[in-house]
Amino acid sequence: DYANIDNDSFPDSCDVCPNTYFNVDADNDGVCDNVDICLGFDNNLIGSFCDDGDTCTINDVFDGSCNCVGIETDGDNDGICDVLDDCPLEGGNTATGCPVASVGLRVFLQGALIDSGNDTLMRDDLNQLSLLPLIEPYSNLAAFTHYGSGGGETTTNAILTNYQIVDWLLLELRDSLNPMTIVGTKSVLLQRDGRVVDHLGNSQLIFEGIGIASYYLVVKHRNHLSIMTQVPYIMNGNSVVDFTSLSLDMWGEEACLTMGSGHYAMWAGNINANSSVIFQGLGNDSNGVFFAVLLSPANTTGTPNFVAEGYFIEDANLDGQVIYQGLGNEVNMVFFNVLSSAGNPLGLGNYILKEQMPTGPKARNKGYPSKVAYKILRKKAGIL
């Protein structure tokens, strides 16, 4: 059988280009030159991996036009490719560096709600009595530790007055993959209505040096049980975490108490700052109140019904007074919180109301330098 469709000197069975008289395939790719769109290129390489020489692209392959092309990645759409972007997840670089984690917050303290006449408006007695310190107190309290850029926040009397500040709080951001790991902290100010502002009065609470990502949020107070979100929240400035809302899921069981208004409030009575409220037994908070009163320099007669006035951790109801015996005493708050806990159905006086936080080794700081932190967060992009 001697078929020769193109009537050249090669039978079809031996013809590289049986459909054209011009029997040329200069690049030996099996495609005749007259129909080869990529002369001098092996068409069999189309779709295979290559390197286009552009550091900003990924998944480089030869396309149908025989060009090596890749896909440029710009996760935050700021015009800077991810490979060259110091802030690949944070919406662009700024003059001062990468955008940082920030969040809005609302929370109630039980102690400041007592006798306020309104379960949604706390008393600001410490402010009214000019007892609130201008410098955050947590750096000087052994039970609390600042990490990262947190600590040393300083405010003014004007902010304390104009914003009706109840007291200072300590916030922690914790790693979304390991809630035992503290990424950074910040001291902030609590307003009467539960809204939280920074030391300058800003409602967006910015964590300097910490990139935008998802974190667990922890709220701590000098003499209330700490609380933490049950899940991580994206800290990009668009989130408001409302710890007063019954719809917010918190870590553990009965992390807060429910007020009559249908709002959550942090448990008061953690006088010893040992993550528990204890009325009877070892480490009880009643003794903390007793000795604060008895050993007060102003209590020269050592009487248990003396009223110690000032900014004290033993002041569970935040009225500027520490009272062991008598009206408005701190011990009653400890007693009734222990007695009323849902975990204490028998009403035992020695029941321990425990702080609901992750258990395990002591929480620790990651200690990331900021740029390293961003690179690590990039690898976790799937959780943001």
C-alpha positions in Angstrom: 0.0 0.0 0.0 1.7 3.2 -1.2 -0.6 6.0 0.0 0.8 9.5 -0.6 -1.9 12.1 0.1 0.3 15.2 -0.4 2.0 13.7 -3.5 5.5 14.3 -2.3 8.3 11.9 -2.5 7.4 10.3 0.9 4.7 7.7 1.4 2.3 8.6 4.2 3.6 5.8 6.4 7.0 7.5 6.3 5.9 11.1 6.0 6.4 13.4 9.0 4.0 15.8 7.4 1.6 13.7 5.3 -0.8 16.5 4.8 1.5 19.0 3.3 4.0 18.9 0.4 6.5 20.8 2.6 7.9 18.0 4.7 9.7 20.1 7.3 9.7 19.7 11.1 12.7 21.7 12.1 12.3 21.4 15.9 11.4 17.7 15.7 8.3 18.0 17.9 6.1 16.1 15.5 4.3 19.3 14.3 5.1 20.5 10.8 6.6 23.9 10.6 3.7 25.3 8.4 1.2 24.6 11.2 3.5 24.9 14.2 2.6 28.0 16.2 5.8 27.6 18.3 8.6 27.2 15.7 11.8 26.1 17.5 9.9 24.9 20.5 8.9 21.4 21.5 5.1 21.6 21.6 5.1 18.5 23.9 6.2 20.8 26.7 3.0 22.8 26.7 1.4 22.4 30.2 4.6 21.3 31.8 6.3 23.2 34.7 8.9 25.9 34.0 10.4 29.0 35.6 9.4 32.4 34.2 12.1 34.2 36.2 9.5 36.3 38.1 9.9 35.8 41.9 6.3 37.1 42.4 4.7 34.2 40.5 3.9 30.6 41.4 2.8 27.5 39.4 4.8 28.5 36.3 3.9 26.4 33.2 4.2 26.7 29.4 0.9 27.9 28.0 -0.7 27.2 24.7 1.4 30.0 23.1 4.5 28.3 24.3 5.3 31.0 26.8 6.4 30.3 30.4 3.9 32.1 32.6 2.9 31.9 36.3 0.2 33.2 38.7 1.0 36.3 40.7 -0.2 36.1 44.3 -1.3 39.2 46.2 -3.4 37.9 49.1 -4.3 41.3 50.5 -4.8 43.0 47.1 -2.4 45.9 47.9 -0.4 45.7 44.7 2.6 44.1 46.4 3.1 40.4 45.6 3.1 38.1 48.6 6.7 37.1 48.2 7.9 40.7 48.5 5.2 41.9 50.9 6.2 42.3 54.5 2.5 42.3 55.3 1.0 39.7 53.0 -2.2 39.2 55.0 -2.9 42.7 56.4 -4.2 44.8 53.6 -0.9 46.5 52.7 2.1 48.2 54.2 1.9 51.5 56.0 4.4 54.2 56.7 4.8 52.7 60.2 4.9 49.1 59.2 2.3 46.4 58.9 -1.3 46.8 60.0 -1.7 45.3 63.4 -4.3 43.3 65.3 -7.1 45.3 66.8 -10.5 44.6 68.3 -13.5 46.2 70.0 -14.6 44.9 73.4 -17.4 45.1 75.9 -17.5 43.5 79.4 -19.0 43.9 82.8 -17.5 43.5 86.3 -19.8 42.0 88.8 -18.3 44.1 91.6 -19.0 47.4 89.9 -22.6 46.3 89.1 -23.5 45.7 92.8 -25.8 48.5 94.1 -25.5 50.4 90.8 -29.2 50.4 90.4 -28.8 49.2 86.8 -27.4 45.9 85.7 -26.1 47.4 82.5 -24.4 50.4 84.0 -21.5 50.0 86.5 -20.5 52.3 89.3 -17.3 54.3 88.8 -16.7 54.9 92.5 -12.9 54.5 92.2 -12.9 57.3 89.6 -15.3 59.5 91.5 -13.0 59.2 94.6 -9.9 59.9 92.5 -8.4 56.6 93.4 -7.7 55.2 89.9 -4.0 55.2 89.0 -2.9 57.0 85.9 -0.4 54.2 85.2 -1.8 50.7 84.6 -1.5 48.6 87.8 -0.8 45.1 86.4 3.0 45.5 85.9 3.3 45.9 89.7 1.1 42.9 90.6 2.8 39.5 90.9 -0.1 37.5 89.6 -0.1 39.3 86.3 2.5 39.4 83.5 2.7 41.6 80.4 4.0 40.3 77.1 5.1 42.0 73.9 4.6 45.7 73.8 2.0 45.5 76.7 2.6 47.3 80.0 3.3 50.8 81.2 0.1 52.3 79.6 -0.5 55.7 81.0 -3.7 57.8 80.8 -4.8 61.2 82.1 -7.3 62.5 84.6 -9.3 64.0 81.8 -9.8 60.6 80.1 -10.7 58.9 83.4 -13.3 61.6 84.0 -14.7 62.1 80.5 -15.0 58.4 79.8 -16.4 57.5 83.2 -13.8 54.9 83.8 -14.5 52.1 86.2 -11.1 50.4 86.4 -8.1 49.1 84.4 -8.3 45.7 82.7 -5.6 43.5 81.3 -6.1 41.9 77.8 -4.3 38.9 76.3 -4.2 37.7 72.8 -3.5 33.9 72.6 -2.4 31.8 69.7 -5.3 30.3 67.7 -3.6 26.9 67.5 -2.5 26.8 71.2 -4.6 28.8 73.6 -1.9 28.3 76.3 0.4 30.5 74.3 0.2 34.3 75.0 1.1 36.4 71.9 0.7 39.8 73.5 -1.0 41.9 76.2 -2.5 45.3 76.7 -3.8 47.3 79.6 -7.1 49.1 78.9 -9.8 51.1 80.5 -13.4 50.0 81.3 -16.3 52.4 80.9 -19.5 52.3 83.0 -21.5 50.9 80.1 -19.0 48.1 79.6 -17.3 49.5 76.5 -13.5 49.3 76.7 -11.1 52.0 75.5 -7.3 52.2 75.4 -5.3 54.6 77.6 -5.9 57.4 75.0 -9.7 56.8 74.8 -9.7 54.9 71.5 -12.4 52.2 71.2 -10.2 50.2 68.7 -7.8 48.3 71.0 -4.6 48.0 69.0 -1.9 45.5 69.8 1.4 46.9 68.5 3.8 44.5 66.8 1.2 41.8 66.4 -0.1 41.0 62.9 -3.7 40.7 61.9 -4.8 37.1 62.4 -7.2 35.0 64.6 -6.6 34.9 68.3 -8.3 33.9 71.5 -9.1 37.0 73.6 -8.7 36.9 77.4 -10.0 39.6 79.8 -8.4 39.8 83.2 -9.1 42.0 86.3 -7.3 42.5 89.6 -9.9 40.7 91.7 -12.4 39.1 89.2 -12.0 35.7 87.6 -10.5 35.9 84.1 -12.5 34.9 81.0 -11.6 33.8 77.5 -13.4 33.3 74.2 -14.2 29.7 73.3 -12.9 30.2 69.7 -10.4 32.5 68.1 -11.6 35.8 66.6 -10.1 37.6 63.6 -8.5 40.7 65.0 -8.7 43.0 62.0 -10.5 46.0 63.5 -13.9 44.8 62.3 -14.7 42.5 65.3 -16.4 43.6 68.5 -16.2 40.9 71.2 -19.1 41.4 73.6 -18.5 39.4 76.8 -21.8 40.7 78.2 -23.9 38.9 75.6 -25.4 35.6 76.5 -24.9 34.5 72.9 -21.1 34.7 73.3 -19.4 31.3 73.9 -16.7 31.4 76.5 -14.1 28.9 77.4 -15.2 26.4 80.1 -18.4 26.2 82.1 -20.0 29.0 84.0 -17.1 31.3 83.2 -19.3 34.3 84.1 -22.4 34.8 86.1 -25.7 35.9 84.6 -27.1 39.2 85.9 -30.8 39.9 86.3 -30.8 42.0 83.1 -29.8 38.9 81.1 -26.2 39.9 80.7 -23.0 38.2 81.6 -20.6 39.7 84.2 -17.2 38.5 85.4 -17.2 36.8 88.8 -16.0 39.0 91.6 -14.1 37.8 94.7 -10.8 36.6 93.4 -9.1 38.6 96.2 -6.0 36.5 96.3 -5.6 36.6 92.5 -5.2 32.8 92.5 -7.8 32.1 89.8 -10.5 31.0 92.2 -13.1 32.3 94.6 -12.9 30.5 98.0 -15.0 31.3 101.1 -13.7 28.5 103.3 -10.5 26.4 103.3 -6.9 26.8 102.2 -6.2 30.0 100.2 -9.7 31.4 101.0 -10.4 35.0 99.9 -12.1 35.9 103.2 -8.7 35.8 104.9 -7.3 38.1 102.3 -10.0 40.7 103.2 -9.5 40.1 106.9 -5.7 40.7 106.9 -6.0 43.7 104.6 -8.2 45.4 107.2 -6.3 44.2 110.2 -2.9 45.1 108.9 -3.9 48.5 107.4 -1.5 51.2 108.7 -4.5 53.3 109.4 -6.1 50.6 111.6 -4.1 51.5 114.7 -6.4 49.6 117.0 -6.5 46.4 114.9 -10.3 46.2 114.9 -11.9 43.8 112.3 -14.7 46.3 111.5 -12.3 49.0 110.4 -12.8 50.3 106.9 -9.6 50.6 104.8 -10.0 53.2 102.1 -8.0 53.3 98.8 -7.2 51.4 95.6 -6.8 47.9 96.9 -7.1 44.4 95.3 -9.1 43.3 98.3 -11.9 45.8 97.3 -14.1 43.2 95.6 -17.1 45.6 94.9 -14.8 48.4 93.7 -16.2 51.1 96.0 -12.9 52.3 97.3 -13.3 50.5 100.6 -12.2 47.2 102.0 -14.6 46.0 104.7 -14.4 42.7 106.6 -17.3 43.2 108.9 -20.3 45.5 108.4 -22.5 46.8 105.6 -21.0 46.4 102.1 -18.3 43.9 103.2 -16.3 42.0 100.7 -16.7 38.6 102.5 -20.4 38.5 101.7 -19.7 38.8 98.0 -17.3 35.9 98.2 -19.8 33.8 100.2 -22.8 34.4 98.0 -20.8 33.8 94.7 -19.6 30.4 96.1 -23.1 29.6 97.3 -24.9 30.6 94.1 -22.7 28.8 91.6 -24.5 26.3 89.4 -21.6 24.0 90.1 -22.5 24.0 93.8 -26.0 22.6 93.9 -25.6 21.5 97.6 -24.6 25.1 98.6 -21.4 24.0 100.3 -19.4 26.7 102.0 -16.1 25.1 101.0 -16.9 24.9 97.3 -14.3 26.4 95.1 -15.5 28.6 92.2 -12.7 28.2 89.6 -11.6 30.4 86.8 -12.4 28.9 83.4 -9.2 29.0 81.4 -7.1 26.4 79.5 -5.3 24.0 81.8 -1.7 22.7 81.3 1.7 24.2 81.5 2.0 27.9 82.4 0.9 30.1 79.6 3.9 31.5 77.8 4.9 34.2 75.4 5.8 33.3 71.8 8.4 36.0 71.8 8.4 36.5 68.0 10.2 39.4 66.5 7.5 41.2 64.5 8.7 40.3 61.0 9.2 36.7 61.9 5.7 36.7 63.3 4.3 37.8 60.0 6.1 35.0 58.1 4.8 32.4 60.6 1.2 33.8 60.3 1.5 33.4 56.5 2.0 29.7 56.9 -1.2 29.6 59.0 -3.3 31.5 56.4 -5.8 28.7 56.4 -7.0 29.6 59.9 -7.5 33.3 59.2 
